[in-house]
Amino acid sequence: MTVVAGGPGDAALLVAAEADGTEIRVLCVGEGSKDERAALERALAEASRRGCQVPGGPTFAGRDPDGPGALLRALRELRPGWVRLADPDPERVGYDEGAGAPVHENPDRAAAALEALAAVRAHQLESGTPVFVDCRRAAADEKLDAGSASRYPRTKHWLTEGFDGRLTAFLPSAAGVVRWVQSEPGGADWLGPELLPGPRLMPGLSVVQDPHGFVHLLALRRTARGGGGDDVEIVHAVQYRTGQPLTPWHSLGSPNPGDRYKSREGGFPVMAFDGAGGLFVFARNFGHSVSYRHQSSDGAWAPWRHLSGVRVADELVTVTTGRGEVELLARARDSDAVVRWARSGPGGAWAEDRSVPFTPVPGTMSAGPEPGTVLFRDLVTNEPGIWWPGAAAPLPLGGAEGGGPLTGVRGVDVDGWAYALLVRSGPGGESTVGAYAEGRPDAGVWWSAAGKDTPLPPAAVRSRNGMVTLAVLTAGARLAVAHRKSQKSGLEFDSWYTV
């Protein structure tokens, strides 16, 4: 992991949040003050005591008055695969009514993060090698690991199957969406990584398949304003055929359009399809409530609408119930609670439910493999759990080690019985697999190590012929894949291979 910051003081904060055992390199624009350099030295020494590898001292690139040239030259030398930055669009700490602009605790830190992101993007385009970026949320709890404090939530369901049986992996990078495509169904040959053409996207991505199997992508696009500053808007694209170009990125606008300050603070969007084929897109707005847009099955988009209720953090999760209804869950901003919004039926009004009976570790909620279910890690125990609307309490799933969200797939045949398979990061980031009989998570989950470390949530997909495939992005920024040995018995996987 290469930490890139404007100065050593900001770099020290990012180094302190790195996981134990991480290899850390530090790149700063400026040398900062003597106290800031001392703070970075202390942070690196403490990281070494935690088992992190710190080869060499920090690199100070200096500032190029004509752009990010100095940073770009330093990146050419370091050749990072993973980069950690500060928050380029931090939440405000106040609002200056006279100036009509939000007040930020450290505006220079955000500007430095944007400058660094531009340099990393240029380096990726120049080198042709993907660089994966994580931006640590401003004012995040120091106890949270990097995955739980990301400004752009980690992509979860990023491995998909197309109509022809081939698999595709989608992940966000510094320069845009990167795609890997399986050459033939079930095979070990893949094409990629391919940087897909597109606009200036921020390093986050939401991936969902519609009822027909088409892959939909959501991201945030940054565009320069004529009068200075940037606009940030939600954009949407679709892959209709495996390995073929995406549709053009279509702008969905912003819950706070026309205001360069407010649009920058919007949350990352999530989406889900209902049983009729309608698409719902949700995002946290500037006021920390939820806004949404709906696309009907005939393709028509409704304008942005507002869901009243509790102020929420930037962690939204959508689920589709067995009845085909879309529901939204969000972590509250001012408490540890989770809030749910649901409708009484198609076309019904949204109702807020504040009685959700679990408190998650930030950044760990995700849609479960069975309709309407939600996976998370318990805030107190870190143990994975599952809940669904109507359940009086969540069910613990075991496996409190590791961190980050869980994902999974259903319909896995094990000796004639249907199982739901779960994947998560275990100790030290090792991929871990578990399973439970569908509809019976209360019967327990059997966890086993899958044998591959990953900084991102692992992904799983079950193909139409029953083949289960796992995928991770390695610490070396390479795609690694493993296939289940048998389509009908056991949950053992073949050896991992790297693409």
Protein Blocks (a to p, Z undefined) as FASTA:
>chain_A
ZZddfblklmmmmmmmpcehiacddddfbeojfklmmmmmmmmmmmmmnopacehjadde
bjafkbjklmmmmmmmnopabdcdddfbbcdfbdcfknopacdfblmlmmmmmmmmmmmm
mmmmmnopacddddddehiafkbcfklmcfbacdfblcccdfkopacdddddfkbccddd
dfbghiabdedjdddddddddfdddddddfkopacdddddddddfkgpjdddddddddfb
ghiacdddddebjabghiaklmmmpccddddddfkopacdddddfkopacdddddfkopa
cdddddeddddddddcddddfkopacdddddfkbcbdcddddfbehiacdddfkbcbdcd
ehiaccdfbehiacdddfklopacdddehiabdcdeejiegedjddddehiaeehiacdd
dddddehhiacdddddehilmnopadddehiacfbdcdddddfkopacdddddfkopacd
dddfbfkgcjbdcddddZZ
